[in-house]
Amino acid sequence: MIIKEAASGQFWTSFSNPICKDCGFRMKYSYHGNPRALIINGKLIYIVQSYYICNNEECSNREQIVARHPEILYKKKYSRSEFVRIINLRYNKKYTTKQLLEEVPYISKSVIREMIQSFRAAHRAGADDRIAKKFPPGTKLRLSIDGMEPEKGQPAIYTVRETKEGTLLAADFLEIADAESLYKLVSQIESKYGIIIVGFISDKQTNIISMHDRYYPTVPHQYCAVHFMKNVTQDLRDGDQALLKNLRSEVRSLAVFKTINGKNKEEDPHLAANERFVLAETKKALLALVNLKKKEMFDLAGLFLFGKLTDATQFLIEVTSDSQFLDSSEKFQTLENHISSKLSDILSKYKEEYDFYSYANEIIHPMFNAVMKSNPKSPKRKFEQVIKKWKTQINEPDCSPKLKGLLERSLGFAQSYERGLFIWRKAKLPQTNNDTETFYNQKKGDYRGISRNKQIGVTLELTGLEEMYIPRTLTETEIREDFKVFGNDAYWSIRGEMSQRSAKRKFGRDCRENIVDVLEKIFINLKDK
């Protein structure tokens, strides 16, 4: 239906498996890549790229090839925050479907309808046939209870879900979310579907605890492990975030970087072309490093950045004794020495703060292994060992008031969660109270918009077809007409910008992984070209 040259040089003209150009056999499906999101003519679609290999073992063309089929993958899942936002706009602010699509263009119409239907089903007084069929009377269920404010000052929406699959069973905006109101929300599920509640999981909100203790005292109540770690590490992460902010501000504001910018804008007889290149790339690498983002939920990015800046500074100091550096111009040596000197000053300024939070992290971090590991041996005993260590540290005579206060707050949260932190461990059930939260060792989900493969974001709106991914509803004539825009100047301009952004992100990742390797490659350019 549409012609597009694939990576192998073949042309695909149908939705079915491609035909091998050498032997005429139909290609065998091998696997497909991850879906990614694109905006085409103002519409968001999800696309997939499939890989094939020739089915004929005697064929000379046995290399794996890619076929970019015109497929659309609609977004089936959505986050809790997206759900709350859509429901709030629809029911509290009376948005129409058209207004919702304008407000959240990255969510398809079908997904918005799914959210609304899910809320209606959970909110209805009568039994919902779909849920009733899935959970017949007498089914034993463990429920997740969670509340979230769509906007500050707005009534919180409370949702009740089945824990394993996340099926929404009840949802309502509660002006007063006391124990009685929550019990009414939960009890209607029991009467509506005839289910038996055998467990709860929540983030330990006071009103949820009161509801459980008053109306379901014999039902196990598991506390969310992610919320526990957020509370236990709050002071540590706040201090780390302050360190990160200060380091970023100091490095970004270095006056020597402005000097380097000036030297690159005009020809300077004191600097050779390769020296200007090394200066510019050194600045680029250091700024890419300080602009790093957390990869995981509980990353201590400030401590990480301090360590990487220390490595970079040490390299810049050591390189001054290299023969290639000593053979460079005096102006170049002055600027590079100035960079390393200023970085050393910054690190010295925040060394005491870094040492404190590094030491605090060594004491607090064992709690991650005790609580967050999926199946640790004797988790309750490991938890108690960490608590005992904290109490011992607090009573040490050389424990500073700052460290003592940090540990006492962490200890208070740990002891308040102890009653319900390990109830579901042996059953290997979810340890978080909703399906959008992840453990500390999984990526949190910085999607740059909603781009699934981190390559193309919704900020780039394409004027024409992008790699032949189109709706199946288009006719042959419409496709041929749209195809005319493929390959024009505007298209390749956008493709070029995409490539530049991709290269920039790769450079940033390289700097994060090993800044010394990046700097070594940069300084190789001091050799005569």
C-alpha positions as CSV (number, residue, x, y, z in Angstrom):
1,M,0.0,0.0,0.0
2,I,2.9,2.3,0.4
3,I,6.5,2.3,-0.9
4,K,9.4,2.9,1.4
5,E,13.0,1.7,1.0
6,A,14.0,-0.4,4.0
7,A,17.4,-0.7,5.5
8,S,18.2,-3.7,3.3
9,G,17.3,-1.8,0.1
10,Q,14.0,-3.7,-0.5
11,F,10.7,-2.2,-1.0
12,W,7.6,-3.3,1.0
13,T,4.2,-2.7,-0.6
14,S,1.9,-4.7,1.8
15,F,1.0,-5.3,5.4
16,S,1.9,-9.0,5.2
17,N,5.3,-10.5,5.6
18,P,7.7,-9.2,2.9
19,I,8.9,-11.3,0.0
20,C,12.6,-12.1,-0.4
21,K,13.9,-10.2,-3.5
22,D,16.4,-13.0,-4.3
23,C,14.4,-16.2,-4.2
24,G,10.7,-15.1,-3.9
25,F,10.1,-16.9,-0.7
26,R,8.0,-15.2,2.0
27,M,10.2,-13.8,4.8
28,K,9.9,-15.4,8.3
29,Y,9.1,-13.1,11.2
30,S,12.0,-13.0,13.7
31,Y,11.2,-10.3,16.3
32,H,10.0,-6.7,16.6
33,G,11.5,-3.6,18.3
34,N,9.9,-1.6,21.1
35,P,7.0,0.7,20.0
36,R,7.7,4.4,19.8
37,A,5.4,7.5,19.6
38,L,5.3,9.9,16.8
39,I,3.2,12.9,15.9
40,I,2.1,12.9,12.3
41,N,0.0,15.7,11.0
42,G,-0.9,16.6,14.6
43,K,-2.0,13.0,15.5
44,L,-0.2,10.8,17.9
45,I,0.4,7.2,16.8
46,Y,2.5,4.3,18.1
47,I,4.6,2.4,15.6
48,V,6.5,-0.8,15.6
49,Q,9.4,-2.1,13.5
50,S,9.6,-5.8,12.7
51,Y,12.6,-7.9,11.7
52,Y,12.5,-10.8,9.2
53,I,14.8,-13.4,7.7
54,C,14.3,-15.5,4.6
55,N,12.5,-18.8,5.0
56,N,14.5,-20.5,2.3
57,E,17.7,-22.0,3.8
58,E,19.3,-22.3,0.3
59,C,18.8,-18.6,-0.4
60,S,21.9,-16.4,-0.6
61,N,20.1,-13.6,1.2
62,R,20.1,-15.0,4.8
63,E,20.9,-11.7,6.6
64,Q,18.3,-10.4,9.0
65,I,16.4,-7.4,7.5
66,V,14.0,-4.9,8.8
67,A,10.5,-4.3,7.5
68,R,8.8,-1.1,8.5
69,H,5.1,-2.0,8.3
70,P,2.3,0.5,8.6
71,E,1.2,-0.5,12.1
72,I,-0.5,1.5,14.8
73,L,-0.1,0.5,18.4
74,Y,-2.6,2.3,20.6
75,K,-1.5,3.0,24.2
76,K,-3.3,0.5,26.4
77,K,-2.0,1.4,29.8
78,Y,-1.8,4.8,31.6
79,S,-0.4,6.1,34.8
80,R,-2.4,6.8,37.9
81,S,-1.6,10.6,37.6
82,E,-2.9,10.6,34.0
83,F,-6.1,8.8,35.1
84,V,-6.7,11.3,37.9
85,R,-6.1,14.2,35.7
86,I,-8.5,13.1,33.0
87,I,-11.3,12.2,35.4
88,N,-10.9,15.5,37.3
89,L,-11.1,17.5,34.0
90,R,-14.1,15.4,32.9
91,Y,-16.2,15.3,36.0
92,N,-15.1,18.3,38.1
93,K,-14.4,20.8,35.2
94,K,-16.9,19.3,32.8
95,Y,-14.5,19.0,29.8
96,T,-15.8,17.5,26.6
97,T,-13.9,14.7,24.9
98,K,-12.7,17.3,22.3
99,Q,-11.4,19.6,25.1
100,L,-9.7,16.6,26.7
101,L,-7.9,15.7,23.5
102,E,-6.7,19.4,23.2
103,E,-5.6,19.4,26.9
104,V,-3.7,16.1,26.6
105,P,-2.8,15.5,22.9
106,Y,-0.5,12.7,23.7
107,I,-3.4,10.5,25.0
108,S,-5.6,8.9,22.2
109,K,-9.3,9.2,22.1
110,S,-9.8,5.5,22.7
111,V,-7.6,5.6,25.9
112,I,-9.6,8.6,27.2
113,R,-12.8,6.7,26.7
114,E,-11.3,3.7,28.4
115,M,-10.4,5.8,31.5
116,I,-13.9,7.4,31.6
117,Q,-15.6,4.0,31.2
118,S,-13.4,2.5,33.9
119,F,-14.3,5.3,36.3
120,R,-18.0,5.0,35.5
121,A,-18.0,1.3,36.0
122,A,-16.2,1.7,39.4
123,H,-18.5,4.5,40.4
124,R,-21.9,3.0,39.4
125,A,-24.3,1.8,42.2
126,G,-25.3,-1.3,40.2
127,A,-23.0,-4.2,39.6
128,D,-20.7,-3.9,36.5
129,D,-21.1,-7.0,34.3
130,R,-17.5,-7.1,33.2
131,I,-16.1,-6.9,36.7
132,A,-18.8,-9.2,38.1
133,K,-17.9,-11.8,35.5
134,K,-14.2,-11.5,36.3
135,F,-14.7,-11.7,40.0
136,P,-17.7,-14.0,40.7
137,P,-19.2,-14.0,44.2
138,G,-17.0,-15.6,46.8
139,T,-13.7,-14.6,45.1
140,K,-11.0,-13.7,47.6
141,L,-9.3,-10.4,46.7
142,R,-6.5,-8.3,48.0
143,L,-7.2,-4.6,47.5
144,S,-5.0,-1.6,46.9
145,I,-6.3,1.7,48.3
146,D,-4.8,5.0,47.3
147,G,-5.8,8.7,47.2
148,M,-4.5,11.5,45.1
149,E,-5.3,15.2,44.7
150,P,-5.7,16.1,41.0
151,E,-5.0,19.7,41.9
152,K,-4.2,21.4,45.1
153,G,-7.3,22.2,47.1
154,Q,-9.5,19.8,44.9
155,P,-11.2,16.8,46.5
156,A,-8.9,13.8,46.4
157,I,-9.9,10.9,44.2
158,Y,-9.7,7.6,46.0
159,T,-9.3,4.4,44.0
160,V,-9.7,0.8,45.1
161,R,-8.0,-1.8,42.8
162,E,-7.3,-5.5,42.7
163,T,-3.6,-5.8,43.4
164,K,-2.4,-8.4,40.9
165,E,-3.9,-7.0,37.7
166,G,-4.7,-3.5,38.8
167,T,-8.4,-3.8,37.9
168,L,-10.3,-0.7,39.1
169,L,-13.1,-1.7,41.4
170,A,-14.2,1.6,43.0
171,A,-13.4,5.2,42.6
172,D,-14.8,8.5,43.9
173,F,-14.0,12.1,44.7
174,L,-14.2,12.5,48.5
175,E,-14.7,15.9,50.0
176,I,-14.1,14.4,53.5
177,A,-11.9,11.3,53.3
178,D,-12.4,10.0,56.8
179,A,-12.6,6.3,57.9
180,E,-16.4,6.1,57.4
181,S,-16.2,7.5,53.8
182,L,-13.5,5.1,52.9
183,Y,-15.4,2.2,54.5
184,K,-18.4,3.1,52.4
185,L,-16.3,3.0,49.2
186,V,-14.8,-0.4,50.1
187,S,-17.9,-2.0,51.5
188,Q,-19.9,-1.3,48.4
189,I,-17.5,-3.6,46.5
190,E,-18.3,-6.4,48.9
191,S,-22.0,-6.0,48.6
192,K,-21.9,-5.2,44.8
193,Y,-19.8,-8.2,43.7
194,G,-20.0,-10.5,46.7
195,I,-16.3,-10.8,47.0
196,I,-14.3,-11.6,50.2
197,I,-11.5,-9.1,51.2
198,V,-8.5,-11.0,52.4
199,G,-5.9,-8.2,52.4
200,F,-5.2,-4.5,51.9
201,I,-2.2,-2.6,50.7
202,S,-1.8,1.2,51.1
203,D,0.8,4.0,51.6
204,K,-0.1,4.1,55.3
205,Q,-2.3,7.2,55.2
206,T,-3.8,7.8,58.6
207,N,-7.4,7.7,57.4
208,I,-6.8,4.3,55.6
209,I,-5.2,2.9,58.8
210,S,-8.2,4.1,60.9
211,M,-10.7,2.5,58.4
212,H,-8.8,-0.8,58.5
213,D,-8.4,-0.9,62.3
214,R,-12.1,0.0,62.9
215,Y,-13.8,-2.1,60.2
216,Y,-11.3,-4.8,59.1
217,P,-9.0,-5.4,62.1
218,T,-8.5,-9.1,61.3
219,V,-7.6,-8.5,57.6
220,P,-3.9,-8.2,56.9
221,H,-2.7,-4.7,55.9
222,Q,0.5,-4.5,53.9
223,Y,2.3,-1.1,53.8
224,C,3.8,0.1,50.5
225,A,7.5,-0.5,50.4
226,V,8.2,2.4,48.0
227,H,6.4,4.9,50.3
228,F,8.3,3.5,53.2
229,M,11.7,4.1,51.5
230,K,10.6,7.6,50.4
231,N,9.9,8.5,54.0
232,V,13.0,6.8,55.5
233,T,15.4,8.4,53.0
234,Q,13.6,11.8,52.8
235,D,16.3,13.9,54.7
236,L,19.1,12.1,52.9
237,R,17.6,12.7,49.5
238,D,16.8,16.3,50.3
239,G,20.5,16.9,51.3
240,D,21.7,15.2,48.2
241,Q,19.4,17.3,46.0
242,A,20.7,20.5,47.6
243,L,24.3,19.3,46.9
244,L,23.3,18.5,43.3
245,K,21.7,21.9,42.9
246,N,24.8,23.8,44.3
247,L,27.3,21.8,42.2
248,R,25.3,22.5,39.0
249,S,25.0,26.2,39.7
250,E,28.7,26.6,40.5
251,V,29.9,24.7,37.4
252,R,27.4,26.3,35.0
253,S,28.3,29.8,36.1
254,L,32.1,29.4,35.6
255,A,33.4,32.5,33.9
256,V,36.0,30.5,32.0
257,F,33.2,28.9,30.0
258,K,32.2,32.3,28.7
259,T,35.8,33.0,27.7
260,I,35.9,29.7,25.8
261,N,32.7,30.7,23.9
262,G,34.3,34.0,22.9
263,K,37.4,32.3,21.6
264,N,35.3,30.0,19.4
265,K,33.4,32.9,17.9
266,E,36.4,34.6,16.4
267,E,39.8,33.7,15.1
268,D,42.4,33.9,17.8
269,P,46.1,33.9,16.8
270,H,47.0,32.6,20.2
271,L,44.9,29.4,19.8
272,A,45.2,26.7,17.1
273,A,42.0,25.2,15.6
274,N,42.5,21.9,17.5
275,E,43.0,23.8,20.8
276,R,39.8,25.7,20.3
277,F,38.1,22.3,19.6
278,V,39.5,20.7,22.8
279,L,38.4,23.7,24.9
280,A,34.9,23.7,23.5
281,E,34.5,19.9,23.9
282,T,35.8,20.0,27.4
283,K,33.3,22.6,28.3
284,K,30.5,20.6,26.5
285,A,31.5,17.4,28.4
286,L,31.5,19.1,31.8
287,L,28.1,20.7,31.3
288,A,26.7,17.4,30.0
289,L,27.9,15.8,33.2
290,V,26.3,18.4,35.5
291,N,23.0,18.2,33.6
292,L,22.6,14.5,34.3
293,K,19.3,13.3,35.5
294,K,18.5,10.5,38.0
295,K,18.2,7.1,36.4
296,E,16.4,5.5,39.2
297,M,13.9,6.5,41.9
298,F,16.3,6.6,44.8
299,D,19.5,7.6,43.0
300,L,21.6,10.1,45.0
301,A,22.6,12.2,42.0
302,G,24.4,14.8,44.1
303,L,26.9,12.3,45.5
304,F,27.2,10.7,42.0
305,L,28.0,14.1,40.4
306,F,30.6,15.0,43.1
307,G,32.4,11.7,42.4
308,K,32.4,12.2,38.6
309,L,33.5,15.8,38.9
310,T,36.4,14.6,41.1
311,D,37.4,12.1,38.4
312,A,37.2,14.8,35.7
313,T,39.2,17.3,37.8
314,Q,41.9,14.7,38.6
315,F,42.3,13.9,34.9
316,L,42.6,17.6,33.9
317,I,45.3,18.1,36.6
318,E,47.2,15.0,35.4
319,V,47.0,16.0,31.7
320,T,49.0,19.2,32.4
321,S,52.2,17.1,32.7
322,D,51.6,15.4,29.3
323,S,54.0,16.3,26.5
324,Q,51.2,17.2,24.1
325,F,49.8,19.6,26.6
326,L,53.2,21.2,27.3
327,D,53.7,21.7,23.5
328,S,50.4,23.6,23.2
329,S,50.1,27.4,23.3
330,E,50.4,29.3,26.5
331,K,46.9,30.6,26.2
332,F,45.5,27.1,25.9
333,Q,47.4,25.9,28.9
334,T,46.2,28.9,30.9
335,L,42.5,28.3,30.1
336,E,42.8,24.5,30.9
337,N,44.6,25.2,34.1
338,H,41.9,27.7,35.0
339,I,39.2,25.1,34.5
340,S,40.9,22.5,36.7
341,S,41.7,25.1,39.4
342,K,38.1,26.4,39.5
343,L,36.7,22.8,39.6
344,S,39.1,22.0,42.5
345,D,37.8,25.1,44.4
346,I,34.2,24.0,43.9
347,L,34.9,20.5,45.1
348,S,36.8,21.8,48.2
349,K,33.8,24.1,49.0
350,Y,31.4,21.2,49.1
351,K,33.7,18.4,50.4
352,E,32.4,18.5,53.9
353,E,28.8,18.3,52.8
354,Y,29.7,15.4,50.4
355,D,31.5,13.5,53.2
356,F,28.5,13.9,55.6
357,Y,25.9,12.6,53.2
358,S,28.2,9.8,51.9
359,Y,28.6,8.6,55.5
360,A,24.9,8.9,56.2
361,N,24.2,6.9,53.0
362,E,26.5,4.1,54.2
363,I,24.4,3.8,57.4
364,I,20.9,4.2,55.8
365,H,21.5,2.3,52.5
366,P,21.4,-1.3,54.1
367,M,17.6,-0.7,54.6
368,F,17.3,-1.0,50.8
369,N,18.5,-4.6,50.8
370,A,16.3,-5.4,53.9
371,V,13.1,-4.0,52.4
372,M,13.3,-3.6,48.6
373,K,14.8,-6.9,47.5
374,S,12.2,-9.0,45.9
375,N,12.9,-12.1,47.9
376,P,15.5,-11.7,50.6
377,K,16.2,-14.3,53.2
378,S,14.7,-13.4,56.6
379,P,13.7,-9.8,55.6
380,K,12.2,-9.1,59.1
381,R,15.5,-10.1,60.7
382,K,17.5,-7.9,58.3
383,F,15.2,-5.0,59.0
384,E,15.7,-5.4,62.8
385,Q,19.5,-5.6,62.3
386,V,19.5,-2.2,60.5
387,I,17.3,-0.7,63.2
388,K,19.7,-1.9,65.8
389,K,22.6,-0.4,63.9
390,W,20.9,2.9,63.7
391,K,20.1,3.0,67.4
392,T,23.8,2.2,68.2
393,Q,25.0,4.9,65.9
394,I,22.6,7.5,67.5
395,N,24.0,6.7,70.9
396,E,27.7,7.0,69.8
397,P,29.4,9.9,71.6
398,D,31.0,11.2,68.4
399,C,27.7,11.2,66.5
400,S,27.1,14.8,65.3
401,P,23.8,16.5,66.0
402,K,23.1,16.7,62.3
403,L,23.6,13.0,61.7
404,K,21.7,12.1,64.9
405,G,18.7,14.2,63.8
406,L,18.7,12.5,60.4
407,L,18.9,9.0,61.8
408,E,16.3,9.7,64.5
409,R,13.8,10.8,61.8
410,S,14.6,7.8,59.7
411,L,14.3,5.5,62.7
412,G,10.9,7.0,63.6
413,F,9.5,6.2,60.1
414,A,11.0,2.7,60.1
415,Q,9.4,1.8,63.5
416,S,6.0,3.2,62.5
417,Y,6.0,1.0,59.3
418,E,7.3,-2.2,61.0
419,R,3.8,-3.6,61.8
420,G,2.8,-4.0,58.1
421,L,6.0,-4.0,56.1
422,F,6.5,-7.7,55.6
423,I,3.0,-9.2,55.7
424,W,2.9,-10.2,52.0
425,R,6.5,-11.3,51.7
426,K,6.0,-15.1,51.8
427,A,3.1,-14.8,49.4
428,K,5.2,-13.0,46.9
429,L,2.5,-10.4,46.2
430,P,3.1,-6.8,45.0
431,Q,4.9,-4.7,47.5
432,T,3.6,-1.3,46.2
433,N,0.1,0.0,46.5
434,N,-0.5,0.8,42.8
435,D,0.8,-0.4,39.5
436,T,2.5,2.9,38.5
437,E,5.1,2.8,41.2
438,T,8.3,0.9,40.8
439,F,11.1,-0.5,43.0
440,Y,14.2,1.6,43.5
441,N,16.3,-0.5,41.0
442,Q,13.9,0.0,38.1
443,K,13.8,3.0,35.8
444,K,11.4,5.6,37.1
445,G,10.3,6.6,33.6
446,D,11.7,9.8,32.3
447,Y,10.2,9.4,28.9
448,R,11.0,12.8,27.4
449,G,7.3,13.4,26.6
450,I,6.1,9.9,25.9
451,S,8.8,8.7,23.5
452,R,9.2,5.0,24.2
453,N,12.7,4.5,22.9
454,K,14.1,7.9,24.0
455,Q,14.8,8.8,20.4
456,I,11.9,10.8,19.1
457,G,9.8,13.0,21.3
458,V,6.4,14.7,20.7
459,T,8.1,18.1,20.6
460,L,9.0,17.4,16.9
461,E,5.9,17.6,14.8
462,L,6.4,16.1,11.4
463,T,5.0,17.8,8.3
464,G,4.7,14.6,6.4
465,L,4.9,10.9,6.7
466,E,7.6,9.6,9.1
467,E,9.1,6.2,7.9
468,M,5.8,5.2,6.3
469,Y,3.8,4.5,9.4
470,I,0.2,5.4,8.5
471,P,-3.4,4.5,9.6
472,R,-4.8,1.4,8.0
473,T,-7.9,3.3,7.0
474,L,-6.1,5.4,4.3
475,T,-6.8,4.5,0.7
476,E,-4.2,3.8,-1.9
477,T,-4.9,7.2,-3.5
478,E,-4.5,9.0,-0.2
479,I,-1.3,7.2,0.6
480,R,0.2,8.0,-2.8
481,E,-0.8,11.7,-2.3
482,D,0.7,11.8,1.2
483,F,3.8,10.1,-0.1
484,K,4.7,13.1,-2.2
485,V,5.8,15.1,0.9
486,F,8.2,12.4,2.0
487,G,11.8,13.4,1.4
488,N,11.2,17.1,1.0
489,D,13.5,19.8,2.6
490,A,11.2,20.2,5.6
491,Y,11.2,16.4,6.3
492,W,15.0,16.1,6.2
493,S,15.3,19.2,8.3
494,I,13.3,17.5,11.0
495,R,15.2,14.3,10.6
496,G,18.5,16.2,11.0
497,E,17.3,17.8,14.2
498,M,16.2,14.4,15.5
499,S,19.7,13.0,14.7
500,Q,21.3,15.9,16.5
501,R,19.2,15.4,19.6
502,S,20.0,11.7,19.6
503,A,23.7,12.3,19.3
504,K,23.5,14.9,22.1
505,R,21.7,12.4,24.4
506,K,24.3,9.7,23.6
507,F,27.1,12.1,24.4
508,G,25.5,12.9,27.8
509,R,25.1,9.2,28.6
510,D,28.8,8.6,27.7
511,C,29.8,11.5,30.1
512,R,27.7,10.0,32.8
513,E,29.1,6.5,32.4
514,N,32.8,7.5,32.2
515,I,33.7,11.2,32.0
516,V,37.5,10.3,32.0
517,D,37.2,8.3,28.8
518,V,35.3,11.1,27.1
519,L,38.0,13.6,28.1
520,E,40.8,11.3,27.0
521,K,39.2,11.1,23.5
522,I,38.8,14.9,23.5
523,F,42.5,15.6,24.4
524,I,43.7,13.2,21.6
525,N,42.8,16.1,19.3
526,L,45.8,18.1,20.6
527,K,47.9,16.1,18.1
528,D,48.6,17.9,14.9
529,K,45.9,17.2,12.3
